[in-house]
């Protein structure tokens, strides 16, 4: 809050002081409310305000709004649906829509028929109307471990999006009276999202399409599960090549705790303490951190024992406070020197991992498609190809540490 000379004069005037105290009280309350929000450091240096009842919204200097969603917030709420009169988005069914496309029978799916006509169909491919497409994307987000750990979603309304991030804070300096002050600048960088295509291929029998009363759940779960697993892998291990995002493991500036030339077993919680120490050394937080690991690593940690009593090994507070998440997208076949059965753990403030996501999901449906292993026509199946477009950006690499070379 900037206090002008006029305001300072008012502070000295008892008659005006009461009004000024009210202004100060309001300003203090506003600052306290703002401090209560978790604002990603990547979005410092501009205007931030709440949007849609609490979602993070970043406003660029030219007035552009960039909405940032936590995992418990739905992408669907940020998309304006242009639906025909009388149709409510939450009443639409993806299963009924797909059934209408496949069999041409729209009985009981009249609303889906009207909404489906909004999209395009080319060569058997259908653009899912946004209320249903964003629903599947939201299911994918909720299942992805990186998003459960705290990664934020940045909706993309085009195939590219650039946001600013702070790469270096200003350095303050003391000065003598009447001496020149020493100035330093905040250094800004940028995160450039370029939408990359993530594809899921699904085969469903015609009998299931015709008979299943829970078709919507089956199809949505199958799609979202396949997409979320690959989103996790790319966010953690993506190579950054043209076809896939750059994941944490290949991002410059991420901290590393190496278990050794040929790897080593985890026999204590020390590697996690060291990982958190590296984050603290980068001015990162000590609270709100998460660890993502392979099931094998989780099992080893869960079974750690005291050497003499064989009692469960007590964990330090730093390890206990970690949110621990498990996924088979962290492999146990990594090479570490002579070992080919190594694994990793990712420890960090996952609010610094940003997922740029396009807001449309495309589904193509075919009863004739085939490949070297068979064909939908021959096997009496419906083949679905669903794809979404997304990218990954790490805002503050120093807020992550990868523990590498964990062997059994």
Secondary structure, 3 states (H helix, E strand, C coil): CCCCHHHHHHHHCHHHHHHHHHHHHHHHHHHHHHHCCCCCHHHCCCEEEEECCCEEEEECCCCCEEEEECCCCCHHHHCCCCCCCCCCHHHCCHHHHHHHHHHCCCCCCHHHHHHHCCCCEECCEEECCHHHHHHHHHHHHHHCHHHHCCCEEEEECCCEEEEEEEEECCCCCCCCCCCCCCCCCCEEEEEEEECEEEEEEEEEEHHHHHHCCCHHHHHHHHHHHHHHHHHHHHHHHCECCCCCCECHHHCCCCEEEECCCCCECCCCCHHHHHHHHHHHHCCCCCCCCEEEECHHHHHHHHCCECCCCCCECCCCHHHHCCEEEECCCCCCCEEECCEEEEEEEEEECHHHEEEEEECCCEEEEECCCEECCEEHHHHCEEEEEEEEEEEEEECCHHHEEEEEEECC
